[in-house]
Amino acid sequence: MKTSPGRSILRGMLWVSGFVFLAKLAGAFKEMAVAAGFGTGPVVDGYLVAFNVVNYPVALALGVVSLVLVPLAARAQGAPEADLRRFHGELLGWTLLAGLLIGAGVVLCAPLLPVLVKGQGGLMGQEMLRTLALVVPFGLVSSLLASWMLAAGRHLNTLLEAVPSLLLLLALLVAGSRVEVLVWGTIAGFVCQTVFFSVLLGRGAGLARPRLSLRAPLWVDFRRGLGIMIFGQALTALLPMLDQFFCGSLGEGAISTLGYASRIMALILGLGATSLGRASLPVLSAMVAGGGDLRGGLLRWTAMIVAAGALLALLAALFAPVGVQVLFERGAFSAQDTRQVSEVLRWSLLQLPVYFLSTFFSMVLAARQQHGVIVAITAAAIVAKCLAYLALVDWLGVRGVVLSSAVMYGVVVVLQGWVCLGRGRK
């Protein structure tokens, strides 16, 4: 009996949600160790800024390759094995080269960090960034390998996202709360993650040998819309750094306060949006590749997603202070820090319903290969967020920074809904 698309998505969400929970739980324990050792201050400010700089190309690669590669894999069913293997080898080769070049560029740009982030946090971030640049090549390769696993319908890639957090947690517990441990523990985590991905994908026929050529026939389809997707994902991946830039002018500790609230939000968003996106994209892509009609279930899924997001936001807001206290309030992290982080977290929760729905609509557009629409909406969203920044940050401080995200995703959902459910329906 053939499984309905809705059931396939729900089944995938259950698997991904479980893996996301374990991955985010590892991240939560890591954040507990960081909070106990460093609290809110220049060390965490500098680390978060430096890490987001090196993580920017990694997040960009994961977003672009996943949204392009997964639909491509659905359309490439039945292609000759030799063509697929050559394409994988060439894509891996160019990813390795890009990682080395971008990592070198990060080192050269490190002196600019204190210009963007004032105070001791900017100076410490500059020193950390020179070493953390090693994350880039390993992170890019891990993103590619994770996308291959997702394209094959293997959701174990989500569980492996826990590896960098677990390695850093282990390093802090064993070697103590020192800046060099924070930096090298982060690098070791990405190295081990890349090794695990390679081992899992290397079973059987093994990984393809990296090549610096463009001879595989699948490049024609892969490059279609790739440039515009890179532009769109570059804007999206820039958002965490924009938040930190605006927080950098709000005084010492503002970046780390936002960072701790963001870590809890990452757990909540991961359980909902990440599982929804990763479970739905392969199913939606297969439906489009097979000539299926996506319209039937969109309204039903829209209502369900908004209701689930609103309920989750309400429950999370009720338990926010307790959650922050249990996770972070120990060592250098004080009761005052708990109150500040809890308040920012509650304002952040306003974005949940629209963020969840935006994720689902993005998967619909990606499955239809409406890449230009995705980028146009992303650009409009960035403009809306910047306008919200200007209107809210001076008035509400860090709360205004996170509220601007709710405004942005509200704009995104309106535009995406117009395309997916209205004028842009297929």
Salt bridges, closest charged atoms under 4 A:
GLU31 OE2 - LYS30 NZ 2.66
GLU31 OE2 - ARG263 NE 2.84
GLU90 OE2 - ARG86 NE 3.08
GLU127 OE2 - ARG130 NH1 3.05
GLU161 OE2 - ARG278 NH2 2.50
GLU180 OE2 - ARG178 NH1 2.74
ASP221 OD1 - ARG224 NH1 2.78
ASP243 OD1 - LYS385 NZ 3.31
ASP293 OD1 - ARG295 NE 3.26
GLU343 OE2 - ARG399 NH1 3.16
